[in-house]
Structures are given as C-alpha cells and as structure tokens.
Amino acid sequence: MMDAPLLPLFILLTSLLAAPVLFALPERAAKLRTAINLGMAALKVALVAWLSLKVSEGVIYDLRFAVLPGLEFKLQADPLAILFIALSAVLWLITTVYSVGYLEHGPHRARFFGFFSLCVAATVGIAMSGNLFTFLVFYELLTLATYPLVIHRGNAEALRAGRIYLIYTLAGGLVLMLGTLALWVLAGSTDFVAGGMLADLAAANPLAAQLLFVVLIGALGIKAALVPFHAWLPIAMVAPAPVSALLHAVAVVKAGAFGIMRVVYEVFGIDTAQALGVTAPLAALAAVTILYGSLKAITQDDIKKRLAYSTVSQVSYITLGVALASPIAAVGALAHLIHQGLMKITMFMAAGNLAEGLGVKRVSQMNGVGRAMPGTMLAFTLAALAMIGLPPLAGFVSKWYLAQGGLDAGHGWVIAVLLGSSLLNAVYFLPMLHRAWFRDAAPDGAGAPGHPRIGWMLAAPPVTTAVLVLVAGSFASAPFSPLEWTRFIVAIEYQE
C-alpha cells in the first residue's frame, strides 16, 4: 500500500528548518526561541505518531531522487525507522524542555539550539535513510552538528574533547564512505532491503563480502563505542548535561548501533552474515565491550564519566543481540535501543541537576543528595535499578530476551556475560544510591546538600523519563509498546 511520500519529509523539516531560524534569533529573544523549540518538538512527536499509525497499517513511504546513475538519495519510513524516529522525537521534546531550563542564563543559546536542532534532524535522517548512501550523508551531518555542542563551553578541556571527538568520528565517516563506495561497486546498489541483498556476492566472492562487513562494522563501531574505538565517549563528557544526554540516549552512539542493525539485517541479511562467519566475532566483540565498559565504570569517581563507561557497556547489548542471529535476541536488541535511551537520558539529566543545583559532580560528593533532591534522585534510582536489570523495569525486559536469544542460538555463554554485566552494574550503581539515600553529608561541608537551585524545567524531565522506564517494563506487552513494535520488526527482518 503506497501513500504520499511527504510525511517523512515534513518530520525531517520540523527540525531542519527550525535550525536557521534559531541561529538568527538574538540572545535576548528567549521566549520566542523557547516557543519555536517546544513547538517544533511537539509537532514532530505528533507527526511521528501519525506516521507510526500509517506504517502499522501497511502504508509505504518512499521518497527518492537520482544523484548518479544507479545511486539515489532515498528516504523511507519502515518499522525499523519508526522505532528510532519515535525515540528521537519523544526524547527531543523532553530534552528541549530540560535544555531550556539548563541554559536559561547561559551564553550562546542561539548557537546551542541551532546545532541542537540540526543534530535531531540528522538523527531523523539516519533513521529514515533508505540506503547506505543517504545514511552516510546524515551520519556525517550528525558529526558536524554535534561537534559545536561538545565544545559549547569553549574552554581548553572542551576544545581538546572536541578535537578527539572529531578525529574518531571523521575517521569513522571516511571508512564508512569507502565501505559505501565498495558496496556500490560490488553490488551495484546501496539499498537497505529486508533480508539483505548480498547473498549472490557472498556466494561468488565470500572473502570480498567478509572484508566489506569488517569495513562497514568497523566504521559504525566508532560511534557505537565498540572496544577499542570507545575512547572518545568518556572524553566528550565535558559537554553540558543536555548534550551528554543527547549523545548517549538519542543521537551519536545510537546512530552507530542503528547502522550496525541496518548493515547486518538489510545489507547482508542475517542468514548471509551467519553463513560468512562474521556474526560470531561480532558477538564476541560486543561481549568484551559489555564487560570492559562496566569494569571501567567502577573506577570512575566523576559521575558523568561513570555513566559514559556504562553507556559503552549498555549500547553493546544492542550489537550483541543483533550478532546472535536469533529472532528472540533481536527482540531484546531492538527493545534495548529504546529502553537504554530512556534509562540513560534519565541518569544524565539527574546528574546535570546534581551539578547545577548542588555543585555535586563526583560520586564521592553524593552523600545525602537524596534528601536534598528527592525527585531527581528517585528518578536516578529507578533508572539505575533498571540498568541493573531489576524486574519489572525496562532493563529487565531487554536482558530477559537477550538471555533467551542466547540460549535459542546455542550460545550459553551469553548468560554468563549478562549476569556478569548485571553484577558489575550493581557494583558501580548501588554505592551511588547508598551514598545518596543512607549517608549524611560530611561535617566539613564536602558534598553537603545545601539548598537546590533548580526550576521545574530541570526537575520534571528526568522524572518523566523515569516513569517511562517503569511503564516500558511493566506494560511491555501492551499494544504499541516498544517490545511489541520490535516483534513486528523482527518478523519482517527474519521474514517469519
């Protein structure tokens, strides 16, 4: 069933066209800037809801134009795209509210929100890319749009972090461009096709197909923060809290993980990838990253760096689920794309509130903060317990399906990885919760709670996303829940 192709374009334009307007507004036009930000974000959510309904009814959205003979710029809205777009749209709205409160009296707000809007446009473009060429265009736009956000504070530490961020991400983009060119030469197309399109190439020249897989996954693995390409992520935590939340929950690392999904499922096809013997090494790399990230998180006293290494670990759950080549594990991986976003954005916004309201930036300073900021810390606590995997929270649902998928694929070692990761999650999260709720502030004032200085635009967003963490887990089987939508996607990708 074909429908007009303009709805995905309208969704893209809500943030793309907002950017130049936001750049042009003077700093003093705070109310107008806030109205544009919130208005466009709310409109995007409404349009994505409409698009989701249409796609669930079988409507196909396809917009394309030729760039070169045999090479097209292509936008499409399929169920996998909807999953990522919905995450981006909802969290953009919530993060916009948070950002307005966070930067209320800060400098360079026009620049921040302009690039913030471009970042969301790039993320939506990545989600709706119908081929690897279009994906590459938006993937590089995302790099360029997020760099000014990383260096927003403009100090030496931020500029150094920005340089490292660019070195890693531009190198990954260059390799991805070479991989895209190789795909076009070898296959004559860069289209994303359910079930993949490289079966003939893999049969005729398996070595070329294997090398292509390594190139594409290696390129995407940089933004997905797979070991050993993860070092940029903790360094980029010098950025303001809304940027950290965006990098970890919605944009950069998720773009890498989403790209890995597209390559495995719709460039190679899961059966072809498995036949080439490339899924097992990818699963092993994901498992190493899961455990390594958790071990590094334990050693971090800086709250945001601890959360950053946690992201290195948690995002690799998605890659692990894809690489296990089991439809059950795929459900867990796709659900975790949403669940990890909700959990991690909650924690970064809460960390931002602690820094802004209490000046608390280190784990060792967290004594008594639960009593000083109960709403913020309740949200943080719920997200942390979900990360550990406590039922009935969202993180438990993801891990349950990943564990079942590991058994389904005949890889019992996955259970050990998941249990080990959950144990390590507890080791670095529970001491934070213990300090916050059960320890008193030091008598010398170090880490003393004081009186929080945050308004509702900072307080409400983490509480909202924490509620979503609870709802996504407790009502996982409800219609249009993330879990139910992932089952819909898996039935398509595995052609069940």
Summary of the structure (lengths in Angstrom):
residues: 496
radius of gyration: 21.4
end to end distance: 19.9
largest distance: 72.3
contacts: 1940
relative contact order: 0.10
helix: 75%
strand: 4%
